[in-house]
Amino acid sequence: MKFTLNQTGKTRSDYLHDGISDYQKRLSHYISFNELTLPDLKSKKNIPVEEIKLREGEQLLKKCKPADFVILLDENGKNYSSVELANYLQNKITAGKDIVMVIGGAFGFSGEVYRRANDMISLSRMTFSHQMVRLILAEQLYRAMTIIRGEPYHHV
C-alpha cells in the first residue's frame, strides 16, 4: 500500500520545498509516499480555462491506475479535524488500496477528474496557493501517521 501525491507544476519557493522535503522524509518511517509533479501547460494565457482544466485533467488521470483510491484536494471536499483525518486514512490503509491524493491546477479540476475521484477532502474553508497546500498536506499526513501510531507529535 502506498500514498502518491499527484500535482501540477513545480514548487517554486525554497522554503516550501524545504518544508515539504522535511515532512516527506518523516513520512518515510510510516508509509511509502511518492510525489509526482506534472509539468505546467505551456502558454496558458492563450488557452480558455475549461481547456486548461481538460488538459491538466488528462495528464492527472493518465497517472491513476484503475484500482487506486483517488482523493481530490478540493474546496468542496469534506473537512476533517486532524484526528478525524487520521481515522479516515487508517480505514483506507486497512482496506489495502493505493491512495492517490490529487492537487489540481489553479483553476481546479475537469469534470472527468471529478467523475474518477473516489472522495474529496478540503484542508480548510480558506483558500491557499496550490504550492502551500503541498506543505500543509504533507504535515497533516505526517500528523495523521503519528496519531495512528499513538506518538506524541499531536497533542490532544
MOMOTA-V30585 format. One record per helix or strand of 2 or more residues. SS is the DSSP state (hx for helix, st for strand). FROM is the first residue (numbers start at 0). TO is the last residue. If there is no record, write none. Layout:
# MOMOTA-V30585
SS_FROM_TO + SS_FROM_TO
This chain:
# MOMOTA-V30585
st_1_7 + hx_13_26 + st_31_37 + hx_43_45 + hx_48_61 + st_68_78 + hx_81_94 + st_98_102 + hx_110_115 + st_118_121 + hx_129_148
